Amino acid sequence: MSQEVLAKVEEKAENACKELKQVRQRFREKLARITVMRDGLFNASAVMESRASTQLGENVKLLTFAIWSINESYSRVDLAIITASVAVATYLITLNLNNLVRALRKLYAPKRRKLIQQMERDSEWKSLGDRFKVFQRFERGQMKPSEWMIIVFLLSQMMAGLGRTLDRIKKKVGGRLAWLMRPRRRRSSQTSDSTSMSS
Protein backbone atom coordinates (compact mmCIF):
# COMPACT_ATOMS: atom_id res chain seq x y z
CA MET A 1 0.00 0.00 0.00
CA SER A 2 2.79 2.43 0.91
CA GLN A 3 4.61 1.63 -2.35
CA GLU A 4 1.52 2.55 -4.38
CA VAL A 5 1.24 5.82 -2.48
CA LEU A 6 4.94 6.50 -3.05
CA ALA A 7 4.57 5.72 -6.78
CA LYS A 8 1.64 8.15 -7.09
CA VAL A 9 3.52 10.83 -5.18
CA GLU A 10 6.60 10.24 -7.34
CA GLU A 11 4.47 10.46 -10.51
CA LYS A 12 2.88 13.70 -9.27
CA ALA A 13 6.32 15.10 -8.44
CA GLU A 14 7.64 14.17 -11.90
CA ASN A 15 4.62 15.82 -13.54
CA ALA A 16 5.12 18.91 -11.39
CA CYS A 17 8.83 18.98 -12.39
CA LYS A 18 7.90 18.70 -16.08
CA GLU A 19 5.41 21.56 -15.73
CA LEU A 20 8.01 23.67 -13.91
CA LYS A 21 10.55 22.95 -16.65
CA GLN A 22 8.00 24.03 -19.28
CA VAL A 23 7.25 27.20 -17.32
CA ARG A 24 10.99 27.88 -17.01
CA GLN A 25 11.38 27.36 -20.77
CA ARG A 26 8.52 29.79 -21.46
CA PHE A 27 10.10 32.36 -19.14
CA ARG A 28 13.44 31.98 -20.95
CA GLU A 29 11.75 32.48 -24.33
CA LYS A 30 9.93 35.56 -23.05
CA LEU A 31 13.17 36.91 -21.58
CA ALA A 32 14.97 36.39 -24.93
CA ARG A 33 12.09 38.10 -26.79
CA ILE A 34 12.08 41.04 -24.35
CA THR A 35 15.88 41.38 -24.69
CA VAL A 36 15.60 41.47 -28.49
CA MET A 37 12.81 44.06 -28.29
CA ARG A 38 14.82 46.16 -25.85
CA ASP A 39 17.89 46.06 -28.11
CA GLY A 40 15.76 46.93 -31.14
CA LEU A 41 14.20 49.88 -29.31
CA PHE A 42 17.63 51.09 -28.24
CA ASN A 43 18.97 50.80 -31.81
CA ALA A 44 15.93 52.58 -33.26
CA SER A 45 16.22 55.44 -30.77
CA ALA A 46 19.96 55.73 -31.50
CA VAL A 47 19.25 55.88 -35.24
CA MET A 48 16.53 58.51 -34.73
CA GLU A 49 18.89 60.60 -32.59
CA SER A 50 21.68 60.36 -35.17
CA ARG A 51 19.28 61.35 -37.95
CA ALA A 52 18.07 64.32 -35.88
CA SER A 53 21.65 65.42 -35.17
CA THR A 54 22.51 65.09 -38.88
CA GLN A 55 19.50 67.25 -39.76
CA LEU A 56 20.51 69.77 -37.13
CA GLY A 57 24.02 69.92 -38.59
CA GLU A 58 22.59 70.51 -42.06
CA ASN A 59 20.33 73.27 -40.70
CA VAL A 60 23.32 74.93 -39.03
CA LYS A 61 25.25 74.76 -42.33
CA LEU A 62 22.29 76.28 -44.12
CA LEU A 63 21.87 79.10 -41.62
CA THR A 64 25.58 80.01 -41.55
CA PHE A 65 25.95 79.79 -45.34
CA ALA A 66 24.66 83.35 -45.76
CA ILE A 67 27.86 84.83 -44.28
CA TRP A 68 30.26 83.20 -46.80
CA SER A 69 30.45 86.28 -49.04
CA ILE A 70 31.59 88.70 -46.33
CA ASN A 71 35.17 89.87 -46.98
CA GLU A 72 37.44 92.88 -46.37
CA SER A 73 35.56 95.10 -48.84
CA TYR A 74 32.65 95.41 -46.38
CA SER A 75 32.66 98.36 -44.01
CA ARG A 76 32.03 97.89 -40.31
CA VAL A 77 28.53 99.31 -40.64
CA ASP A 78 27.68 96.84 -43.44
CA LEU A 79 29.16 93.98 -41.40
CA ALA A 80 27.12 95.02 -38.33
CA ILE A 81 23.91 95.24 -40.40
CA ILE A 82 24.51 91.86 -42.05
CA THR A 83 25.44 90.20 -38.75
CA ALA A 84 22.37 91.60 -37.00
CA SER A 85 20.02 90.66 -39.85
CA VAL A 86 21.47 87.13 -40.07
CA ALA A 87 21.18 86.75 -36.28
CA VAL A 88 17.57 87.97 -36.23
CA ALA A 89 16.63 85.73 -39.18
CA THR A 90 18.41 82.78 -37.54
CA TYR A 91 16.60 83.28 -34.24
CA LEU A 92 13.24 83.70 -35.96
CA ILE A 93 13.74 80.55 -38.01
CA THR A 94 15.13 78.57 -35.06
CA LEU A 95 12.33 79.57 -32.70
CA ASN A 96 9.69 78.69 -35.30
CA LEU A 97 11.51 75.75 -36.88
CA ASN A 98 9.02 73.13 -35.73
CA ASN A 99 6.09 75.19 -37.02
CA LEU A 100 7.87 75.84 -40.33
CA VAL A 101 8.73 72.15 -40.77
CA ARG A 102 5.17 71.12 -39.90
CA ALA A 103 3.69 73.61 -42.39
CA LEU A 104 6.11 72.57 -45.14
CA ARG A 105 5.38 68.87 -44.48
CA LYS A 106 1.65 69.51 -44.81
CA LEU A 107 2.27 71.13 -48.18
CA TYR A 108 4.86 68.60 -49.32
CA ALA A 109 3.41 65.28 -48.06
CA PRO A 110 0.31 65.00 -50.32
CA LYS A 111 2.27 65.97 -53.44
CA ARG A 112 5.05 63.58 -52.43
CA ARG A 113 2.55 60.72 -52.05
CA LYS A 114 1.05 61.39 -55.50
CA LEU A 115 4.48 61.58 -57.11
CA ILE A 116 5.57 58.31 -55.48
CA GLN A 117 2.38 56.63 -56.76
CA GLN A 118 3.15 57.94 -60.26
CA MET A 119 6.72 56.68 -59.86
CA GLU A 120 5.43 53.19 -59.04
CA ARG A 121 3.31 53.18 -62.21
CA ASP A 122 6.22 54.32 -64.40
CA SER A 123 8.32 51.36 -65.60
CA GLU A 124 11.62 53.26 -65.48
CA TRP A 125 11.06 54.68 -61.97
CA LYS A 126 9.18 51.74 -60.37
CA SER A 127 12.09 50.37 -58.31
CA LEU A 128 12.86 53.79 -56.81
CA GLY A 129 9.16 54.37 -56.09
CA ASP A 130 9.03 51.02 -54.28
CA ARG A 131 12.05 52.03 -52.21
CA PHE A 132 10.37 55.28 -51.17
CA LYS A 133 7.19 53.42 -50.22
CA VAL A 134 9.06 50.78 -48.21
CA PHE A 135 11.04 53.46 -46.39
CA GLN A 136 7.98 54.88 -44.63
CA ARG A 137 9.16 52.75 -41.71
CA PHE A 138 12.87 52.61 -40.97
CA GLU A 139 14.37 49.17 -41.47
CA ARG A 140 17.91 48.34 -40.55
CA GLY A 141 20.36 47.95 -43.41
CA GLN A 142 18.35 50.03 -45.86
CA MET A 143 19.43 53.40 -47.16
CA LYS A 144 16.73 55.98 -47.69
CA PRO A 145 16.75 57.34 -51.24
CA SER A 146 17.42 61.05 -51.59
CA GLU A 147 14.33 63.28 -51.55
CA TRP A 148 15.86 65.10 -54.51
CA MET A 149 15.00 62.07 -56.67
CA ILE A 150 11.31 62.96 -56.27
CA ILE A 151 12.04 66.41 -57.71
CA VAL A 152 14.09 64.82 -60.51
CA PHE A 153 11.12 62.55 -61.28
CA LEU A 154 8.74 65.54 -61.27
CA LEU A 155 11.02 67.42 -63.68
CA SER A 156 11.27 64.36 -65.96
CA GLN A 157 7.47 64.06 -65.97
CA MET A 158 7.16 67.76 -66.83
CA MET A 159 9.72 67.41 -69.63
CA ALA A 160 7.91 64.35 -71.00
CA GLY A 161 4.61 66.26 -70.91
CA LEU A 162 6.25 69.22 -72.63
CA GLY A 163 7.68 66.88 -75.28
CA ARG A 164 4.24 65.35 -75.94
CA THR A 165 2.69 68.83 -76.18
CA LEU A 166 5.38 69.97 -78.63
CA ASP A 167 4.83 66.82 -80.72
CA ARG A 168 1.10 67.58 -80.90
CA ILE A 169 1.80 71.18 -81.85
CA LYS A 170 4.28 70.05 -84.53
CA LYS A 171 1.73 67.66 -85.98
CA LYS A 172 -0.99 70.32 -86.09
CA VAL A 173 1.26 73.10 -87.33
CA GLY A 174 3.17 70.76 -89.66
CA GLY A 175 -0.05 69.65 -91.35
CA ARG A 176 -1.13 73.26 -91.83
CA LEU A 177 2.29 74.29 -93.10
CA ALA A 178 2.31 71.45 -95.60
CA TRP A 179 -1.12 72.54 -96.81
CA LEU A 180 0.10 76.14 -97.11
CA MET A 181 3.30 75.16 -98.86
CA ARG A 182 1.63 73.12 -101.63
CA PRO A 183 -0.22 76.03 -103.30
CA ARG A 184 2.92 78.17 -103.23
CA ARG A 185 4.86 75.59 -105.20
CA ARG A 186 2.11 75.45 -107.83
CA ARG A 187 2.03 79.22 -108.08
CA SER A 188 5.79 79.41 -108.53
CA SER A 189 5.65 76.77 -111.30
CA GLN A 190 2.75 78.64 -112.96
CA THR A 191 4.70 81.92 -112.89
CA SER A 192 7.77 80.24 -114.39
CA ASP A 193 5.54 78.76 -117.15
CA SER A 194 4.02 82.17 -117.89
CA THR A 195 7.44 83.85 -118.07
CA SER A 196 8.72 81.20 -120.47
CA MET A 197 5.64 81.66 -122.73
CA SER A 198 5.95 85.41 -122.79
CA SER A 199 9.57 85.22 -123.88
Secondary structure, DSSP 4 states (H G I P E B T S, - for coil): -HHHHHHHHHHHHHHHHHHHHHHHHHHHHHHHHHHHHHHHHHHHHHHHHHHHHHHHHHHHHHHHGGGTT--TTS-HHHHHHHHHHHHHHHHHHHHTHHHHHHHHHHHHHHHHHHHHHHHHHSTTTHHHHHHHHHTTS--TT-PPPPTHHHHHHHHHHHHHHHHHHHHHHHHHHHHHHHHHHHHHHHHHHHHHHHHHHH-
